[in-house]
Amino acid sequence: MRNRILIFLSLLFVLPGIFAQDTESTDQEELIVDGKYTGGNLYVLNPSAGDGFSVQHVTLNGKEYPFTHNSNAFEISLADCSPNDYVIVQISYLKGTEPKVVNAESLVKESEFSLPSFIYNKKTKLLAWNPEEMDKTCSYRLEQLLYGKWITVKDLGTPDDMIAYTYLPVLLTGMNLFRIKQVDAAKKELSSPVVKLKSPNRKVYLVADKVKDFIEFTAVTHYELYDANGFFIKRGTAQKVNISDLKKGNYWINFDGKEAFITKK
């Protein structure tokens, strides 16, 4: 009997926490502002909500942004962005109290071409498109937004060259953005509408931060490698990265939205 009472009392303390966690996730919505950076910062009107304010979290290019919580307005600085960088801002807020970005036009969308078939299929977990909707005189490439830059993840060629019309993406934790870029004979480029896909925490980690010939992750991921002074070395997609040709020393690596410091022995 005493054990049953202890279990009952434990549930009284544990269950509210469980229910509160579920309520928090279902009571929030997300506002996304994205486009090509042309200068200036973003200004957000943050409505009051109960005893606090609407906005709960802000991320800038996948990284947590430290905004002013207790205010009806705050600024998102884009000072670290360069002209023409693609920027994505995600604002999580309480349902029914949507904030407003008053100068969203600071991020300008690129010229687009229509491609309604370009989607992510949740059942197959594949990006898919229909080449019949594409201009046969143009070439195409599939791009993913990685660390604030659009990176080509697959050259598609012309519609007649395409053998497959699907692609299995390697996702980062959080919001993932994909687009197809069209290039005509005059090298003029247009972009498809962006496909946005939110991925749960993939829990990708470094196996070790002191390495000899290989950097290893716990799963396949996109990465970018820099030297200790911040100069770019290489990028790619892998679970194991060969660095046997690099000198001994310290390096920075970006992966799955994280940044880590490693030492080559």
FILUMLO-460519 format. One line per field, with one value per residue (C-alpha): residue number from 1; chain; x, y, z; residue in three letters. Coordinates in Angstrom, 3 decimals, padded with zeros to 6 digits. Layout:
nr c(NUM_...)
kette c(A_...)
c1 c(X_...)
c2 c(Y_...)
c3 c(Z_...)
rest c(ala_...)
END
This chain:
nr c(1_2_3_4_5_6_7_8_9_10_11_12_13_14_15_16_17_18_19_20_21_22_23_24_25_26_27_28_29_30_31_32_33_34_35_36_37_38_39_40_41_42_43_44_45_46_47_48_49_50_51_52_53_54_55_56_57_58_59_60_61_62_63_64_65_66_67_68_69_70_71_72_73_74_75_76_77_78_79_80_81_82_83_84_85_86_87_88_89_90_91_92_93_94_95_96_97_98_99_100_101_102_103_104_105_106_107_108_109_110_111_112_113_114_115_116_117_118_119_120_121_122_123_124_125_126_127_128_129_130_131_132_133_134_135_136_137_138_139_140_141_142_143_144_145_146_147_148_149_150_151_152_153_154_155_156_157_158_159_160_161_162_163_164_165_166_167_168_169_170_171_172_173_174_175_176_177_178_179_180_181_182_183_184_185_186_187_188_189_190_191_192_193_194_195_196_197_198_199_200_201_202_203_204_205_206_207_208_209_210_211_212_213_214_215_216_217_218_219_220_221_222_223_224_225_226_227_228_229_230_231_232_233_234_235_236_237_238_239_240_241_242_243_244_245_246_247_248_249_250_251_252_253_254_255_256_257_258_259_260_261_262_263_264_265)
kette c(A_A_A_A_A_A_A_A_A_A_A_A_A_A_A_A_A_A_A_A_A_A_A_A_A_A_A_A_A_A_A_A_A_A_A_A_A_A_A_A_A_A_A_A_A_A_A_A_A_A_A_A_A_A_A_A_A_A_A_A_A_A_A_A_A_A_A_A_A_A_A_A_A_A_A_A_A_A_A_A_A_A_A_A_A_A_A_A_A_A_A_A_A_A_A_A_A_A_A_A_A_A_A_A_A_A_A_A_A_A_A_A_A_A_A_A_A_A_A_A_A_A_A_A_A_A_A_A_A_A_A_A_A_A_A_A_A_A_A_A_A_A_A_A_A_A_A_A_A_A_A_A_A_A_A_A_A_A_A_A_A_A_A_A_A_A_A_A_A_A_A_A_A_A_A_A_A_A_A_A_A_A_A_A_A_A_A_A_A_A_A_A_A_A_A_A_A_A_A_A_A_A_A_A_A_A_A_A_A_A_A_A_A_A_A_A_A_A_A_A_A_A_A_A_A_A_A_A_A_A_A_A_A_A_A_A_A_A_A_A_A_A_A_A_A_A_A_A_A_A_A_A_A_A_A_A_A_A_A_A_A_A_A_A_A)
c1 c(000.000_002.829_004.468_001.214_000.917_004.500_003.849_000.660_002.471_005.266_002.776_001.267_004.633_005.690_002.473_001.962_005.453_004.641_001.361_002.965_005.604_002.979_000.917_003.922_004.691_001.075_000.507_003.223_003.310_006.149_006.663_009.386_010.950_013.539_015.177_018.318_019.934_020.108_021.118_019.589_018.109_014.673_012.219_009.615_006.391_005.882_002.286_001.573_000.332_-001.063_001.567_004.308_004.882_004.155_007.609_009.269_012.300_014.145_016.711_018.850_020.201_019.550_021.275_019.520_019.245_019.330_016.432_014.855_012.106_010.306_009.420_006.649_009.301_012.820_015.464_017.120_020.612_021.828_025.169_027.111_025.466_027.003_025.064_023.182_023.472_020.331_018.892_016.208_014.676_012.353_010.161_008.266_005.295_002.187_-000.917_-003.369_-000.759_001.181_004.122_004.791_008.071_007.502_010.259_010.326_011.038_014.648_014.950_014.157_012.977_014.843_013.181_011.301_010.048_006.976_007.546_004.412_005.535_008.615_007.681_008.926_007.080_006.785_006.024_009.037_011.191_012.263_012.309_010.487_009.790_008.302_010.698_007.695_007.260_010.846_012.241_014.142_016.553_017.729_019.916_019.062_020.691_019.295_020.454_020.196_020.642_023.609_025.079_023.513_024.647_022.921_025.054_024.567_023.840_023.066_023.560_020.387_021.324_018.614_015.185_016.203_019.344_017.479_017.380_015.758_013.226_013.716_016.450_017.059_018.165_020.554_018.763_020.068_018.355_015.688_014.484_015.825_015.385_015.704_015.275_015.960_017.989_017.302_020.074_019.351_021.749_022.561_023.527_020.490_019.402_015.947_014.971_012.028_009.831_011.605_010.596_010.779_011.155_011.521_013.524_013.586_016.851_019.005_021.481_024.571_027.783_031.541_032.981_036.166_037.573_041.211_041.814_044.620_043.557_039.758_036.983_034.065_030.418_027.763_025.745_026.036_025.824_026.786_030.014_032.273_035.916_037.941_041.434_042.078_042.032_038.623_039.842_037.665_039.226_036.458_032.841_030.947_028.501_029.877_030.091_033.882_036.080_039.652_042.055_045.304_046.635_046.197_048.917_048.769_046.943_043.527_040.490_036.837_034.071_030.386_027.956_024.223_023.844_026.651_030.170_033.062_036.800_039.004_042.708_044.626_047.381)
c2 c(000.000_002.377_001.789_002.600_005.892_006.809_006.017_008.106_011.076_010.765_010.920_014.086_015.785_014.189_014.360_018.151_018.574_016.195_017.918_021.368_020.296_019.083_022.237_024.436_022.763_022.909_026.495_027.934_028.828_029.997_033.022_032.746_035.700_034.875_036.335_037.959_040.489_043.994_045.952_047.112_045.263_043.797_045.334_043.197_044.309_041.878_041.806_041.364_037.898_037.393_038.480_038.402_038.785_036.745_035.913_032.925_032.150_033.666_031.962_033.604_031.226_028.297_029.779_031.013_034.815_036.667_039.103_041.433_039.308_041.832_044.441_045.210_045.802_044.581_044.660_041.715_042.766_041.505_043.281_040.033_039.354_040.339_041.825_039.142_036.569_034.475_035.006_033.049_034.292_032.003_033.535_031.198_032.873_032.081_031.232_034.085_036.799_036.933_039.379_041.577_042.244_045.827_045.972_042.428_044.010_044.364_040.745_040.649_037.470_036.364_036.121_032.845_030.460_028.317_024.696_023.508_019.865_020.619_019.186_017.053_013.740_012.840_009.184_008.531_011.223_012.401_015.752_015.366_017.404_016.933_017.646_018.233_021.581_022.611_024.477_021.975_024.711_025.380_023.484_022.993_022.331_021.468_023.741_023.572_026.496_025.535_027.916_030.939_030.061_028.277_025.221_022.961_019.431_017.931_019.021_018.022_019.020_019.629_017.969_015.504_014.589_013.756_010.050_010.447_013.054_012.597_013.260_011.919_014.975_015.043_017.207_019.476_019.750_022.464_024.237_023.029_024.994_023.667_025.236_024.392_026.934_027.397_028.660_029.623_029.852_033.471_032.408_034.181_032.470_032.039_030.158_027.898_028.572_027.364_024.046_024.332_021.251_021.186_018.289_017.172_017.043_014.503_014.359_014.450_014.841_014.710_011.349_013.114_016.640_015.445_013.568_012.261_011.491_011.605_013.738_011.459_012.232_009.973_010.218_011.531_015.329_018.436_020.038_023.033_023.077_026.222_026.814_028.516_031.946_031.349_030.664_028.197_024.790_022.562_021.485_018.303_015.667_012.668_010.771_010.522_013.344_012.658_015.353_013.378_016.045_018.882_020.157_019.508_022.263_023.665_023.908_024.959_022.770_023.544_020.607_020.118_023.742_023.407_024.816_022.896_023.371_020.388_019.617_017.549_015.630)
c3 c(000.000_000.915_-002.490_-004.313_-002.431_-003.336_-007.009_-006.963_-005.378_-007.929_-010.781_-009.349_-009.758_-013.054_-015.101_-014.909_-016.337_-019.178_-019.960_-019.736_-022.243_-024.706_-024.260_-024.915_-028.231_-029.457_-028.324_-030.565_-034.237_-036.459_-038.683_-041.337_-043.151_-045.783_-048.846_-050.231_-047.869_-049.293_-046.185_-042.904_-039.931_-039.249_-036.773_-035.038_-033.307_-030.408_-029.052_-025.351_-024.363_-020.883_-018.376_-021.008_-024.725_-027.836_-029.243_-027.571_-029.754_-032.706_-034.927_-037.597_-040.246_-037.933_-034.871_-031.731_-031.771_-028.395_-028.791_-026.216_-024.644_-022.441_-025.022_-027.504_-030.187_-030.870_-033.587_-035.348_-036.412_-039.786_-039.503_-039.949_-043.322_-046.628_-049.557_-051.518_-048.691_-048.386_-044.905_-043.048_-039.793_-037.806_-035.096_-032.730_-031.057_-029.024_-031.040_-031.545_-030.996_-034.266_-034.335_-037.351_-039.145_-040.229_-042.876_-044.274_-047.665_-046.426_-047.479_-051.168_-052.902_-055.978_-059.393_-059.555_-062.211_-061.690_-060.650_-058.782_-058.802_-056.657_-053.247_-050.371_-050.099_-046.412_-047.158_-049.377_-047.680_-051.130_-052.892_-056.202_-059.356_-062.823_-065.740_-068.005_-066.200_-067.034_-070.033_-072.213_-073.341_-069.759_-067.314_-063.643_-060.287_-056.863_-054.038_-050.243_-047.862_-045.682_-043.097_-044.763_-048.308_-051.193_-052.004_-055.025_-053.762_-057.187_-060.796_-062.631_-066.196_-068.789_-068.511_-071.236_-069.249_-066.066_-065.265_-061.838_-060.760_-057.014_-054.464_-050.959_-048.958_-046.019_-043.475_-040.750_-037.394_-037.632_-040.763_-044.129_-047.359_-050.913_-054.338_-057.978_-059.941_-063.670_-065.984_-069.598_-072.554_-071.692_-068.127_-066.695_-063.463_-061.954_-058.785_-058.075_-055.036_-051.896_-050.326_-046.534_-044.382_-040.596_-039.186_-035.528_-033.600_-035.434_-032.519_-034.723_-032.721_-033.181_-032.170_-030.905_-030.939_-031.045_-034.297_-036.494_-040.065_-039.941_-038.463_-037.656_-036.893_-035.407_-038.654_-042.211_-042.211_-044.159_-042.916_-043.512_-042.369_-041.579_-040.247_-036.904_-038.597_-040.181_-043.734_-045.608_-046.389_-047.742_-047.437_-048.159_-046.963_-045.065_-041.798_-041.986_-043.342_-044.466_-043.184_-043.528_-045.922_-043.389_-041.064_-037.332_-035.488_-034.642_-036.931_-036.850_-038.232_-038.833_-038.913_-038.313_-037.234_-034.679_-034.508_-032.947_-032.359_-033.239_-032.954_-035.517_-033.716)
rest c(met_arg_asn_arg_ile_leu_ile_phe_leu_ser_leu_leu_phe_val_leu_pro_gly_ile_phe_ala_gln_asp_thr_glu_ser_thr_asp_gln_glu_glu_leu_ile_val_asp_gly_lys_tyr_thr_gly_gly_asn_leu_tyr_val_leu_asn_pro_ser_ala_gly_asp_gly_phe_ser_val_gln_his_val_thr_leu_asn_gly_lys_glu_tyr_pro_phe_thr_his_asn_ser_asn_ala_phe_glu_ile_ser_leu_ala_asp_cys_ser_pro_asn_asp_tyr_val_ile_val_gln_ile_ser_tyr_leu_lys_gly_thr_glu_pro_lys_val_val_asn_ala_glu_ser_leu_val_lys_glu_ser_glu_phe_ser_leu_pro_ser_phe_ile_tyr_asn_lys_lys_thr_lys_leu_leu_ala_trp_asn_pro_glu_glu_met_asp_lys_thr_cys_ser_tyr_arg_leu_glu_gln_leu_leu_tyr_gly_lys_trp_ile_thr_val_lys_asp_leu_gly_thr_pro_asp_asp_met_ile_ala_tyr_thr_tyr_leu_pro_val_leu_leu_thr_gly_met_asn_leu_phe_arg_ile_lys_gln_val_asp_ala_ala_lys_lys_glu_leu_ser_ser_pro_val_val_lys_leu_lys_ser_pro_asn_arg_lys_val_tyr_leu_val_ala_asp_lys_val_lys_asp_phe_ile_glu_phe_thr_ala_val_thr_his_tyr_glu_leu_tyr_asp_ala_asn_gly_phe_phe_ile_lys_arg_gly_thr_ala_gln_lys_val_asn_ile_ser_asp_leu_lys_lys_gly_asn_tyr_trp_ile_asn_phe_asp_gly_lys_glu_ala_phe_ile_thr_lys_lys)
END
